[in-house]
Amino acid sequence: MYLVTFRLDPGEYDDEFHQLNDAIQAVAEETDGYRGKRTWNHPENDEVLVVYYWESLDALESFGADPDHERAKQRWTEWYDAYEVTITEVVETYGSGFGDDASPPA
């Protein structure tokens, strides 16, 4: 499994941002190998973490090649005051006490 963590400091969102964001989410959901996402908001500032779950690097690369996604990557600096993307390969997970929350979203 691969996790893509998108850490951002939101800037100003316009109508084009929201339309493109919705289109990109729809593409992700239609991509074989997409497992879902989770979003966290920092309680003391505007920082947001969004973690996307992918079954394989091939699935992630297929999504990344989408034209809407490519267009959004060119515009990130217009919509975010700061951002960072980290792609991580998950080798193992373990633990207890989180019930269904321990599993990636379906």
PLY file of the C-alpha trace (Angstrom):
ply
format ascii 1.0
element vertex 106
property float x
property float y
property float z
element edge 105
property int vertex1
property int vertex2
end_header
0.00 0.00 0.00
1.07 3.58 -0.63
0.08 6.67 1.32
0.17 10.11 -0.19
0.17 12.74 2.54
-0.76 16.22 1.41
0.11 18.81 4.09
-1.15 22.26 3.32
-1.66 25.75 4.61
-4.80 26.90 2.80
-4.78 30.14 0.88
-7.62 31.63 -1.10
-9.90 29.16 -2.88
-11.91 30.32 -5.87
-14.67 28.62 -7.88
-12.14 27.05 -10.24
-10.33 25.46 -7.29
-13.52 23.86 -5.99
-14.54 22.57 -9.43
-11.09 21.14 -10.10
-10.84 19.65 -6.61
-14.20 17.90 -7.05
-13.20 16.61 -10.51
-9.90 15.26 -9.17
-11.62 13.50 -6.27
-14.04 11.88 -8.73
-11.11 10.67 -10.86
-9.42 9.22 -7.76
-12.59 7.38 -6.75
-12.90 5.92 -10.27
-9.27 4.73 -10.33
-8.73 1.03 -9.63
-6.55 0.79 -6.56
-7.82 3.91 -4.76
-8.71 2.98 -1.18
-9.90 6.31 0.21
-8.69 9.30 2.17
-8.66 10.81 5.62
-8.44 14.48 6.50
-7.20 16.14 9.70
-7.35 19.81 10.64
-4.88 21.25 13.14
-6.89 22.56 16.13
-4.76 25.69 16.61
-4.08 26.87 13.05
-5.26 26.37 9.47
-2.91 23.48 8.64
-4.58 20.47 7.02
-3.33 16.93 6.43
-5.01 14.77 3.82
-3.85 11.16 3.51
-4.79 9.24 0.37
-4.56 5.43 0.36
-3.52 3.53 -2.79
-3.15 -0.23 -3.31
-0.18 0.10 -5.66
2.26 2.53 -7.18
0.76 1.75 -10.60
-2.67 2.90 -9.38
-1.17 6.08 -7.97
0.74 6.79 -11.18
-2.40 6.21 -13.25
-4.25 8.79 -11.16
-1.31 11.20 -11.30
-1.41 11.17 -15.11
-4.98 12.50 -15.23
-5.14 15.86 -17.08
-7.15 17.57 -14.30
-4.63 16.41 -11.72
-1.75 17.65 -13.86
-3.47 21.03 -14.27
-4.04 21.32 -10.52
-0.38 20.60 -9.76
0.57 23.58 -11.93
-1.77 25.84 -9.92
-1.02 24.78 -6.32
0.95 27.92 -5.52
-2.11 30.02 -6.38
-4.36 28.24 -3.88
-2.08 27.25 -1.01
0.17 29.43 1.11
2.37 26.35 1.63
2.15 22.68 0.73
4.13 19.47 0.96
3.44 16.09 -0.61
4.99 12.91 0.78
4.59 9.49 -0.83
5.23 6.58 1.50
5.30 2.83 0.88
3.70 0.98 3.78
5.66 -2.14 4.62
3.69 -3.22 7.68
0.93 -2.01 9.98
0.02 -3.32 13.41
-1.63 -2.24 16.63
-4.85 -2.49 18.58
-7.52 -0.36 20.12
-8.70 1.54 17.06
-11.25 -0.96 15.73
-12.31 -0.06 12.21
-10.25 3.16 12.35
-7.04 1.08 12.18
-7.84 0.03 8.63
-7.52 2.27 5.60
-10.79 3.69 4.33
-12.68 1.48 1.91
0 1
1 2
2 3
3 4
4 5
5 6
6 7
7 8
8 9
9 10
10 11
11 12
12 13
13 14
14 15
15 16
16 17
17 18
18 19
19 20
20 21
21 22
22 23
23 24
24 25
25 26
26 27
27 28
28 29
29 30
30 31
31 32
32 33
33 34
34 35
35 36
36 37
37 38
38 39
39 40
40 41
41 42
42 43
43 44
44 45
45 46
46 47
47 48
48 49
49 50
50 51
51 52
52 53
53 54
54 55
55 56
56 57
57 58
58 59
59 60
60 61
61 62
62 63
63 64
64 65
65 66
66 67
67 68
68 69
69 70
70 71
71 72
72 73
73 74
74 75
75 76
76 77
77 78
78 79
79 80
80 81
81 82
82 83
83 84
84 85
85 86
86 87
87 88
88 89
89 90
90 91
91 92
92 93
93 94
94 95
95 96
96 97
97 98
98 99
99 100
100 101
101 102
102 103
103 104
104 105
